[in-house]
Amino acid sequence: MIVILATVAIDAIGAGLIFPILPELLTQLTEGGDIGFLYGAMLAVYAVMQFIFSPILGALSDRFGRRPVLLLSLAGTLIDYLVMALTPLGWVLVVGRAMAGITSANMAVASAYITDITPPDQRAQRFGLIGAVMSMGFIIGPVIGGVMGAWWLRSPFLIAALFNGLNLAVALFVLPESRKAADGIFDWKQLNPLAPLVWLWNFKPLLPMVIVSVVFGLIAAVPGTIWVLYGAERFGWDSVHMGISLSVFGVSGALAQAFLVGPLTKRFGDLGTLMIGVAFDTLAYTLMAFAYQSWMGYAVAPLFALGGVAMPALQSLLTSRVSDEQQGQLQGVLASLMSLAGIIGPVLTTAIFFSTRSIWIGTVWIVGAALYLLATPLFATVRQPKLATA
């Protein structure tokens, strides 16, 4: 468990390292030209490749074991960081991101690994720990990246490559296999990009909860996309306030997932914890819409953290509904759909924010709260976990 959490943490730190200096690097490569197309291409190609290949890699991990697929994923990310550190060509960056997207199974395989080694009644707590270490990694990474980028612009990419190399070494020499390779002939039809959707459709009991997961992904795009925009326009925050507020947001979220998910699921179960998280998140979105002073933004941030207990509980509910032989495929499908939500969510969020701010700047937060309310009927379909079969 410690090794897999360290793997996730190092992966998150490595990803966070490159954020502060990526725009400046692209400006250099385009010789001061418009970086919008290149930046957008890098984001889009990664997301599209992740959407297509995450379910495939998840299915491969069910057949051949978690460890080989995780090693492949880490190797792909390592190559991507080295390419970004060394190439003088913008199009090569896009190719590198495509390769990273194709092999981006870290989280899906890590989640399947956790499912393999964890009793069902402890899964939500451990999924919460994954969320916590990821949050801390994304807090620590940009700080290191910003400091090192001031020394030499490409150094964060080399440091990220070093971290990922350490990650790869740990996985290669220390991490044991959690699931032996399955017997029998591999069904190559599972490599069809549409196969995961067919598989999901055949698991009718999963559909409502998967839809809820996608809704969560769309709603999560609201603070992730417009927090700094809203803070600047509504509260007049400068860069210092932005940094502090984001730190409060991130640290409180990490603490909630690390220390609250376990006790809550023991007391209220996975479904009860899910509902508690949704209630706090809905409250946070509603209060943020009406907040008009700086201190109110800081006060609401911990409520978002309490809302964060919902996703680990939802993941635990989902894992309890498929067999051990299909956990990798489940996590791959979830990663694929969440990457799709990660593409659509920010686009919709920014469109709503900029089109409604002149009418009422809090509209986008109310839309997020309303999505939770619209998803409420889906919760009524959730019962005590029952293994799905196909």
C-alpha positions in Angstrom: 0.0 0.0 0.0 2.8 2.4 0.9 4.6 1.7 -2.4 1.5 2.3 -4.5 0.7 5.5 -2.7 4.3 6.7 -3.1 3.9 5.9 -6.8 0.8 8.0 -7.1 2.3 10.9 -5.1 5.5 11.0 -7.2 3.4 10.9 -10.4 1.3 13.8 -9.2 4.4 15.9 -8.1 6.0 15.2 -11.5 2.9 16.4 -13.3 2.6 19.5 -11.2 6.2 20.4 -11.7 5.7 21.4 -15.3 2.6 23.6 -15.0 4.3 26.9 -14.0 6.8 27.0 -16.8 4.9 25.3 -19.7 3.5 28.6 -21.2 7.0 30.2 -21.2 8.6 27.2 -22.8 6.0 27.2 -25.6 6.6 30.9 -26.1 10.3 30.2 -26.6 9.6 27.4 -29.1 7.2 29.6 -31.1 9.7 32.5 -30.9 7.2 34.7 -29.2 4.3 33.7 -31.5 0.8 32.6 -30.5 1.0 29.6 -28.2 -2.7 29.0 -28.1 -2.8 26.3 -30.9 0.2 24.4 -29.6 -1.0 24.5 -26.0 -4.5 23.4 -27.0 -3.1 20.6 -29.2 -1.0 19.3 -26.4 -4.0 19.2 -24.0 -6.4 17.8 -26.6 -4.1 15.0 -28.0 -3.3 13.8 -24.4 -7.0 13.7 -23.5 -8.1 12.0 -26.7 -5.4 9.3 -26.4 -6.2 8.8 -22.7 -9.9 8.5 -23.5 -9.2 5.8 -26.1 -6.5 3.8 -24.4 -7.3 3.8 -20.7 -10.0 1.1 -21.0 -7.7 -0.9 -23.2 -4.9 -0.8 -20.7 -7.3 -1.6 -17.9 -8.5 -4.7 -19.7 -4.8 -5.7 -20.3 -4.1 -5.3 -16.6 -7.0 -7.8 -15.9 -5.4 -10.3 -18.3 -1.7 -9.9 -17.8 -1.5 -8.4 -14.3 -1.3 -4.8 -12.9 2.5 -4.6 -12.7 3.4 -4.8 -16.5 0.8 -2.2 -17.4 1.9 0.1 -14.7 5.6 -0.2 -15.8 4.5 0.6 -19.4 2.6 3.6 -18.2 5.5 4.9 -16.1 7.9 4.4 -19.0 5.7 6.3 -21.4 5.5 9.2 -19.0 9.3 9.2 -18.4 9.8 9.4 -22.2 7.3 12.3 -22.4 9.1 14.4 -19.8 12.5 13.7 -21.4 11.1 14.8 -24.8 9.7 18.0 -23.3 13.1 18.7 -21.6 15.2 18.3 -24.7 13.3 19.0 -27.9 13.5 22.3 -29.7 10.4 21.5 -31.8 6.9 22.2 -30.9 5.3 19.4 -32.9 7.6 16.9 -31.0 6.0 18.1 -27.8 2.6 17.1 -29.2 3.9 13.7 -30.2 5.3 13.2 -26.7 2.0 14.1 -25.1 0.2 11.7 -27.4 2.6 8.9 -26.3 2.0 9.9 -22.6 -1.8 9.8 -23.3 -1.6 6.4 -24.8 0.3 4.9 -21.8 -1.5 7.0 -19.2 -2.9 4.2 -17.1 -1.2 5.2 -13.8 -4.4 6.1 -11.9 -6.6 3.4 -13.4 -4.1 0.6 -12.6 -3.3 2.1 -9.2 -7.0 2.1 -8.3 -7.3 -1.5 -9.6 -4.3 -2.5 -7.6 -5.8 -0.9 -4.4 -9.0 -2.9 -5.1 -7.0 -6.1 -5.4 -5.3 -5.8 -2.0 -8.1 -4.1 0.0 -11.2 -5.7 1.7 -14.4 -4.1 0.3 -15.2 -2.3 3.6 -11.8 -0.5 3.5 -11.7 0.5 -0.1 -13.3 4.0 0.2 -10.8 4.9 2.9 -7.9 3.8 0.6 -9.3 5.6 -2.4 -9.5 8.6 -0.2 -5.8 8.2 0.6 -5.1 8.1 -3.2 -7.0 11.4 -3.6 -5.1 12.9 -0.7 -1.6 12.1 -1.9 -2.6 13.3 -5.4 -3.8 16.6 -4.0 -0.6 17.1 -2.0 1.5 16.2 -5.1 -0.3 18.8 -7.1 0.3 21.4 -4.4 4.0 20.6 -3.9 4.8 20.1 -7.6 4.0 23.6 -8.9 6.0 25.2 -6.0 9.1 23.2 -6.9 8.5 23.7 -10.6 8.2 27.5 -10.2 11.4 27.8 -8.2 13.5 25.5 -10.5 12.0 27.1 -13.6 13.4 30.5 -12.5 16.9 28.9 -12.4 16.6 27.1 -15.8 13.4 26.9 -17.8 13.7 23.2 -18.7 14.9 22.0 -15.3 11.4 21.1 -14.1 11.0 18.6 -16.9 14.3 17.0 -16.0 13.3 16.8 -12.4 9.9 15.4 -13.4 11.7 12.8 -15.5 13.9 12.0 -12.5 10.9 11.5 -10.2 9.3 9.3 -12.8 12.5 7.3 -13.2 12.5 6.7 -9.5 8.9 5.8 -9.7 9.7 3.3 -12.4 12.6 1.8 -10.4 10.4 1.4 -7.3 7.7 -0.3 -9.3 10.2 -2.5 -11.1 12.2 -3.7 -8.0 9.8 -3.2 -5.0 6.2 -3.3 -6.1 4.8 -6.9 -6.1 2.1 -8.1 -8.5 -1.3 -7.8 -6.9 -3.0 -10.0 -9.5 -1.6 -13.0 -11.4 -2.0 -13.2 -15.1 -5.3 -14.8 -16.0 -5.5 -18.2 -17.7 -6.9 -18.7 -21.2 -6.7 -16.8 -24.5 -6.9 -13.1 -24.5 -9.9 -11.7 -26.3 -8.4 -9.2 -28.8 -11.8 -7.7 -29.3 -11.2 -5.9 -26.0 -8.7 -3.7 -27.9 -11.5 -2.2 -29.9 -11.9 1.4 -28.7 -15.7 0.9 -28.6 -15.5 -2.3 -26.6 -15.5 -0.6 -23.2 -18.8 1.1 -24.0 -20.4 -2.2 -25.1 -19.0 -3.8 -21.9 -20.5 -1.0 -19.8 -23.8 -1.2 -21.5 -24.0 -5.0 -20.6 -23.5 -4.1 -16.9 -26.9 -2.4 -16.5 -26.6 -2.1 -12.7 -23.4 0.0 -13.2 -24.9 2.6 -15.5 -26.5 4.9 -13.0 -23.4 5.1 -10.8 -21.1 5.6 -13.9 -23.4 8.4 -15.0 -23.1 9.9 -11.5 -19.3 9.6 -11.8 -19.3 11.6 -15.1 -21.6 14.2 -13.5 -19.1 14.5 -10.6 -16.4 15.0 -13.2 -18.3 17.8 -14.9 -19.2 19.5 -11.7 -15.6 19.3 -10.4 -14.6 21.4 -13.5 -16.3 24.5 -12.0 -13.9 25.3 -9.1 -11.0 23.8 -11.1 -11.6 26.1 -14.0 -12.9 29.4 -12.7 -11.6 29.6 -9.1 -8.9 32.2 -10.0 -11.2 34.0 -12.5 -14.0 34.2 -9.9 -11.6 35.2 -7.1 -10.1 38.0 -9.2 -13.4 39.4 -10.4 -15.6 38.8 -7.4 -13.2 39.4 -4.5 -10.4 41.4 -6.2 -7.8 38.7 -5.3 -4.2 39.3 -6.4 -1.7 36.5 -7.0 -0.9 36.2 -3.3 -4.5 35.7 -2.4 -4.9 33.2 -5.3 -2.0 31.2 -4.0 -3.2 31.2 -0.4 -6.8 30.3 -1.4 -5.6 27.5 -3.7 -3.4 26.1 -0.9 -6.3 26.2 1.6 -8.5 24.5 -1.0 -5.9 21.8 -1.8 -4.7 21.1 1.8 -8.2 21.0 3.3 -9.2 18.6 0.5 -6.2 16.3 1.1 -6.9 16.3 4.9 -10.6 15.4 4.4 -9.8 12.5 2.0 -7.0 11.2 4.2 -8.7 11.4 7.6 -12.5 11.6 7.2 -13.4 9.1 4.5 -12.5 6.1 6.7 -14.5 7.1 9.8 -17.5 8.3 7.7 -17.7 5.0 5.8 -17.5 3.0 9.0 -20.3 5.0 10.5 -22.5 5.6 7.5 -21.4 3.2 4.8 -20.3 4.0 1.3 -23.7 5.2 0.2 -24.2 7.4 3.3 -20.8 8.9 2.9 -21.5 9.6 -0.8 -24.7 11.5 0.2 -22.9 13.4 2.9 -20.3 14.5 0.4 -22.9 15.6 -2.2 -24.8 17.6 0.5 -21.7 19.5 1.5 -20.6 20.1 -2.1 -24.1 21.4 -3.0 -23.9 23.7 0.0 -20.5 24.9 -1.0 -21.5 25.7 -4.5 -24.6 27.6 -3.4 -22.7 29.6 -0.8 -19.9 30.4 -3.2 -22.5 31.8 -5.6 -23.7 34.4 -3.0 -20.3 35.1 -1.4 -19.3 38.7 -2.0 -16.4 39.3 0.4 -12.9 37.8 0.4 -13.2 36.0 3.7 -16.3 34.2 2.5 -14.3 32.6 -0.3 -11.8 31.3 2.3 -14.6 30.1 4.6 -16.3 28.1 1.8 -13.1 26.3 0.8 -13.3 23.7 3.6 -16.9 22.8 2.6 -15.6 21.8 -0.8 -13.1 19.6 1.0 -15.9 17.9 2.9 -17.7 17.4 -0.4 -14.6 15.6 -1.6 -15.4 12.5 0.5 -18.1 11.6 -2.1 -15.8 10.4 -4.8 -13.8 7.7 -2.9 -17.2 6.4 -1.6 -18.5 6.3 -5.1 -15.4 4.4 -6.3 -15.8 1.9 -3.6 -19.5 1.3 -4.5 -18.5 0.8 -8.1 -15.7 -1.7 -7.3 -18.1 -3.8 -5.3 -20.4 -4.3 -8.3 -17.9 -6.1 -10.6 -15.9 -9.2 -10.2 -12.2 -9.3 -9.3 -11.4 -10.3 -12.9 -12.9 -7.0 -14.3 -11.6 -4.4 -11.8 -8.9 -3.2 -14.3 -11.5 -2.8 -17.1 -13.8 -0.9 -14.7 -11.1 1.5 -13.7 -10.0 2.0 -17.3 -13.5 2.8 -18.3 -13.9 5.3 -15.4 -10.6 6.9 -16.3 -11.7 7.2 -19.9 -15.0 8.8 -19.1 -13.5 11.1 -16.5 -10.9 12.3 -19.1 -13.9 13.0 -21.4 -15.6 15.0 -18.6 -12.2 16.8 -18.1 -12.4 18.0 -21.7 -16.1 19.0 -21.8 -16.4 20.3 -18.2 -13.9 23.2 -18.5 -15.3 24.3 -21.9 -18.9 24.4 -20.5 -17.8 26.1 -17.3 -15.9 28.9 -19.0 -18.7 29.3 -21.5 -21.3 29.7 -18.7 -19.1 31.9 -16.6 -18.3 34.4 -19.4 -21.8 34.4 -20.9 -23.6 35.0 -17.5 -21.2 37.1 -15.4 -22.7 40.4 -16.6 -26.1 39.2 -15.5 -25.0 37.5 -12.2 -21.5 36.3 -11.6 -22.6 33.5 -9.3 -24.6 31.7 -12.0 -22.0 29.1 -12.8 -21.9 27.9 -9.2 -25.7 27.6 -9.1 -25.5 25.5 -12.3 -23.1 23.2 -10.5 -25.4 22.8 -7.5 -28.3 22.2 -9.9 -26.5 19.4 -11.6 -26.2 17.6 -8.2 -29.9 18.0 -7.7 -30.7 16.7 -11.1 -28.5 13.7 -10.4 -30.3 12.9 -7.1 -32.8 10.5 -8.7 -29.9 8.3 -9.8 -29.0 7.9 -6.1 -32.3 6.2 -5.5 -31.2 3.4 -7.8 -28.3 2.5 -5.5 -28.8 -0.3 -3.1 -26.6 -2.5 -1.0 -23.7 -3.5 -3.3 -24.5 -6.6 -5.3 -22.0 -8.2 -7.7 -22.9 -7.5 -11.4 -22.4 -10.3 -13.9 -22.1 -10.3 -17.7 
